[in-house]
Protein backbone atom coordinates (compact mmCIF):
# COMPACT_ATOMS: atom_id res chain seq x y z
CA UNK A 1 0.00 0.00 0.00
CA UNK A 2 2.86 2.36 0.84
CA UNK A 3 4.40 1.52 -2.47
CA UNK A 4 1.49 3.07 -4.37
CA UNK A 5 1.63 6.20 -2.17
CA UNK A 6 5.36 6.52 -2.77
CA UNK A 7 5.12 5.76 -6.47
CA UNK A 8 3.19 8.96 -7.17
CA UNK A 9 5.69 10.95 -5.12
CA UNK A 10 8.59 9.22 -6.84
CA UNK A 11 7.28 10.06 -10.31
CA UNK A 12 6.66 13.69 -9.37
CA UNK A 13 10.15 13.95 -7.85
CA UNK A 14 11.73 12.28 -10.85
CA UNK A 15 10.12 14.86 -13.12
CA UNK A 16 11.14 17.71 -10.81
CA UNK A 17 14.73 16.42 -10.65
CA UNK A 18 14.90 16.30 -14.44
CA UNK A 19 13.72 19.90 -14.59
CA UNK A 20 16.25 20.94 -11.95
CA UNK A 21 19.11 19.18 -13.76
CA UNK A 22 18.11 20.93 -16.98
CA UNK A 23 17.94 24.31 -15.19
CA UNK A 24 21.31 23.71 -13.55
CA UNK A 25 22.92 22.92 -16.89
CA UNK A 26 21.50 26.12 -18.33
CA UNK A 27 22.80 28.15 -15.39
CA UNK A 28 26.19 26.47 -15.62
CA UNK A 29 26.39 27.12 -19.35
CA UNK A 30 25.43 30.76 -18.89
CA UNK A 31 27.92 31.13 -16.05
CA UNK A 32 30.82 29.63 -17.98
CA UNK A 33 30.03 31.14 -21.30
CA UNK A 34 28.71 34.54 -20.22
CA UNK A 35 31.71 36.31 -21.72
CA UNK A 36 30.97 35.15 -25.23
CA UNK A 37 29.43 37.70 -27.56
CA UNK A 38 26.54 35.61 -28.78
CA UNK A 39 25.42 32.04 -29.28
CA UNK A 40 26.10 32.38 -32.99
CA UNK A 41 29.77 33.10 -32.29
CA UNK A 42 30.01 29.82 -30.42
CA UNK A 43 28.20 27.87 -33.10
CA UNK A 44 30.33 29.29 -35.89
CA UNK A 45 33.72 29.11 -34.19
CA UNK A 46 35.73 25.94 -34.15
CA UNK A 47 36.43 23.65 -31.17
CA UNK A 48 39.69 25.42 -30.35
CA UNK A 49 37.82 28.67 -29.71
CA UNK A 50 35.38 26.92 -27.39
CA UNK A 51 38.24 25.18 -25.60
CA UNK A 52 40.07 28.47 -25.16
CA UNK A 53 36.90 30.18 -23.82
CA UNK A 54 36.40 27.42 -21.28
CA UNK A 55 40.06 27.46 -20.28
CA UNK A 56 39.68 31.09 -19.22
CA UNK A 57 37.32 29.83 -16.52
CA UNK A 58 39.82 27.32 -15.21
CA UNK A 59 40.10 27.48 -11.44
CA UNK A 60 43.49 26.95 -9.83
CA UNK A 61 43.86 23.58 -8.12
CA UNK A 62 44.73 25.25 -4.81
CA UNK A 63 41.49 27.25 -4.99
CA UNK A 64 39.49 24.08 -5.67
CA UNK A 65 41.16 22.35 -2.71
CA UNK A 66 40.46 25.37 -0.49
CA UNK A 67 36.78 25.47 -1.45
CA UNK A 68 36.40 21.73 -1.04
CA UNK A 69 38.01 21.87 2.40
CA UNK A 70 35.54 24.62 3.37
CA UNK A 71 32.60 22.51 2.14
CA UNK A 72 33.76 19.50 4.12
CA UNK A 73 34.11 21.64 7.24
CA UNK A 74 30.58 23.00 6.76
CA UNK A 75 29.23 19.47 6.33
CA UNK A 76 30.51 18.56 9.79
CA UNK A 77 28.29 21.23 11.34
CA UNK A 78 25.52 19.53 13.28
CA UNK A 79 22.93 22.28 12.87
CA UNK A 80 23.33 22.77 9.12
CA UNK A 81 20.10 23.61 7.28
CA UNK A 82 18.71 21.49 4.46
CA UNK A 83 18.78 24.39 1.99
CA UNK A 84 22.44 25.06 2.80
CA UNK A 85 23.24 21.41 2.06
CA UNK A 86 21.78 21.90 -1.40
CA UNK A 87 24.06 24.91 -1.91
CA UNK A 88 27.00 22.76 -0.85
CA UNK A 89 25.93 20.20 -3.44
CA UNK A 90 25.84 22.81 -6.19
CA UNK A 91 29.31 24.09 -5.29
CA UNK A 92 30.69 20.54 -5.11
CA UNK A 93 29.16 19.89 -8.54
CA UNK A 94 31.01 22.87 -10.01
CA UNK A 95 34.24 21.77 -8.33
CA UNK A 96 33.73 18.26 -9.69
CA UNK A 97 33.31 19.60 -13.22
CA UNK A 98 36.42 21.76 -12.83
CA UNK A 99 38.45 18.78 -11.60
CA UNK A 100 37.17 16.40 -14.26
CA UNK A 101 37.76 18.94 -17.02
CA UNK A 102 41.09 20.44 -16.03
CA UNK A 103 42.64 18.08 -13.46
CA UNK A 104 41.62 14.50 -14.35
CA UNK A 105 44.71 13.16 -12.58
CA UNK A 106 43.30 14.34 -9.20
CA UNK A 107 41.37 11.11 -8.69
CA UNK A 108 41.00 11.45 -4.91
CA UNK A 109 39.47 14.93 -5.17
CA UNK A 110 37.23 13.83 -8.04
CA UNK A 111 36.07 10.85 -5.98
CA UNK A 112 35.27 13.13 -3.02
CA UNK A 113 33.31 15.64 -5.10
CA UNK A 114 31.45 12.83 -6.85
CA UNK A 115 30.53 11.34 -3.47
CA UNK A 116 29.28 14.73 -2.25
CA UNK A 117 27.26 15.16 -5.42
CA UNK A 118 25.67 11.72 -5.17
CA UNK A 119 24.85 11.71 -1.46
CA UNK A 120 23.70 15.33 -1.31
CA UNK A 121 21.63 14.69 -4.44
CA UNK A 122 19.87 11.85 -2.64
CA UNK A 123 19.47 14.08 0.42
CA UNK A 124 17.95 16.84 -1.71
CA UNK A 125 15.58 14.38 -3.40
CA UNK A 126 14.35 13.32 0.04
CA UNK A 127 14.02 16.97 1.10
CA UNK A 128 11.95 17.66 -2.03
CA UNK A 129 9.85 14.53 -1.41
CA UNK A 130 9.01 15.76 2.10
CA UNK A 131 8.16 19.19 0.73
CA UNK A 132 5.96 17.66 -1.98
CA UNK A 133 4.31 15.35 0.54
CA UNK A 134 3.46 18.30 2.79
CA UNK A 135 2.09 20.29 -0.15
CA UNK A 136 -0.20 17.39 -1.01
CA UNK A 137 -1.07 16.32 2.52
CA UNK A 138 -4.78 16.63 1.80
CA UNK A 139 -4.53 13.97 -0.92
CA UNK A 140 -3.01 11.36 1.38
CA UNK A 141 -4.66 9.53 4.25
CA UNK A 142 -3.46 10.89 7.62
CA UNK A 143 -1.88 7.58 8.67
CA UNK A 144 -0.11 7.19 5.31
CA UNK A 145 1.08 10.81 5.53
CA UNK A 146 2.50 10.24 9.00
CA UNK A 147 4.30 7.05 7.96
CA UNK A 148 5.63 8.52 4.71
CA UNK A 149 6.82 11.68 6.44
CA UNK A 150 8.58 9.70 9.18
CA UNK A 151 10.13 7.34 6.63
CA UNK A 152 11.42 10.17 4.43
CA UNK A 153 12.82 12.12 7.39
CA UNK A 154 14.59 9.00 8.68
CA UNK A 155 16.07 8.31 5.24
CA UNK A 156 17.19 11.94 4.96
CA UNK A 157 18.94 11.81 8.34
CA UNK A 158 20.47 8.44 7.51
CA UNK A 159 21.79 9.74 4.17
CA UNK A 160 23.57 12.65 5.86
CA UNK A 161 24.96 10.38 8.58
CA UNK A 162 26.32 7.94 5.97
CA UNK A 163 27.92 10.77 4.03
CA UNK A 164 29.68 12.05 7.13
CA UNK A 165 30.95 8.53 7.91
CA UNK A 166 32.22 8.03 4.36
CA UNK A 167 34.05 11.37 4.46
CA UNK A 168 35.91 10.36 7.63
CA UNK A 169 37.58 7.45 5.79
NORQUIMO-V550766 format. One record per residue. N is the residue number from 0. RES is the residue in three letters. SS is DSSP state (hx for helix, st for strand, lp for the rest). BURIAL is + if it has 9 or more other C-alpha atoms within 8 Angstrom, else -. Layout:
n res ss burial
N RES SS BURIAL
N RES SS BURIAL
This chain:
n res ss burial
0 UNK lp -
1 UNK hx -
2 UNK hx -
3 UNK hx -
4 UNK hx +
5 UNK hx +
6 UNK hx -
7 UNK hx -
8 UNK hx +
9 UNK hx +
10 UNK hx -
11 UNK hx -
12 UNK hx +
13 UNK hx -
14 UNK hx -
15 UNK hx -
16 UNK hx +
17 UNK hx -
18 UNK hx -
19 UNK hx -
20 UNK hx -
21 UNK hx -
22 UNK hx -
23 UNK hx -
24 UNK hx -
25 UNK hx -
26 UNK hx -
27 UNK hx -
28 UNK hx +
29 UNK hx -
30 UNK hx -
31 UNK hx +
32 UNK hx +
33 UNK lp -
34 UNK lp -
35 UNK lp +
36 UNK lp -
37 UNK lp -
38 UNK hx -
39 UNK hx -
40 UNK hx +
41 UNK hx +
42 UNK hx -
43 UNK hx -
44 UNK lp -
45 UNK lp -
46 UNK hx -
47 UNK hx -
48 UNK hx +
49 UNK hx +
50 UNK hx -
51 UNK hx -
52 UNK hx +
53 UNK hx +
54 UNK hx -
55 UNK lp -
56 UNK lp -
57 UNK lp -
58 UNK lp -
59 UNK lp -
60 UNK hx -
61 UNK hx -
62 UNK hx -
63 UNK hx +
64 UNK hx +
65 UNK hx -
66 UNK hx -
67 UNK hx +
68 UNK hx -
69 UNK hx -
70 UNK hx +
71 UNK hx -
72 UNK hx -
73 UNK hx -
74 UNK hx +
75 UNK lp -
76 UNK lp -
77 UNK lp -
78 UNK lp -
79 UNK lp +
80 UNK lp -
81 UNK hx -
82 UNK hx -
83 UNK hx -
84 UNK hx +
85 UNK hx +
86 UNK hx -
87 UNK hx +
88 UNK hx +
89 UNK hx +
90 UNK hx -
91 UNK hx +
92 UNK hx +
93 UNK hx -
94 UNK hx +
95 UNK hx +
96 UNK hx -
97 UNK hx +
98 UNK hx +
99 UNK hx +
100 UNK hx -
101 UNK hx -
102 UNK lp +
103 UNK lp +
104 UNK lp -
105 UNK lp -
106 UNK hx -
107 UNK hx -
108 UNK hx +
109 UNK hx +
110 UNK hx -
111 UNK hx +
112 UNK hx +
113 UNK hx +
114 UNK hx +
115 UNK hx +
116 UNK hx +
117 UNK hx -
118 UNK hx +
119 UNK hx +
120 UNK hx +
121 UNK hx +
122 UNK hx +
123 UNK hx +
124 UNK hx +
125 UNK hx +
126 UNK hx +
127 UNK hx +
128 UNK hx +
129 UNK hx +
130 UNK hx -
131 UNK hx +
132 UNK hx +
133 UNK hx -
134 UNK hx -
135 UNK lp -
136 UNK hx +
137 UNK hx -
138 UNK hx -
139 UNK lp +
140 UNK lp -
141 UNK hx -
142 UNK hx -
143 UNK hx +
144 UNK hx +
145 UNK hx -
146 UNK hx -
147 UNK hx +
148 UNK hx +
149 UNK hx -
150 UNK hx -
151 UNK hx +
152 UNK hx +
153 UNK hx -
154 UNK hx +
155 UNK hx +
156 UNK hx -
157 UNK hx -
158 UNK hx +
159 UNK hx +
160 UNK hx -
161 UNK hx -
162 UNK hx +
163 UNK hx +
164 UNK hx -
165 UNK hx -
166 UNK hx -
167 UNK hx -
168 UNK lp -
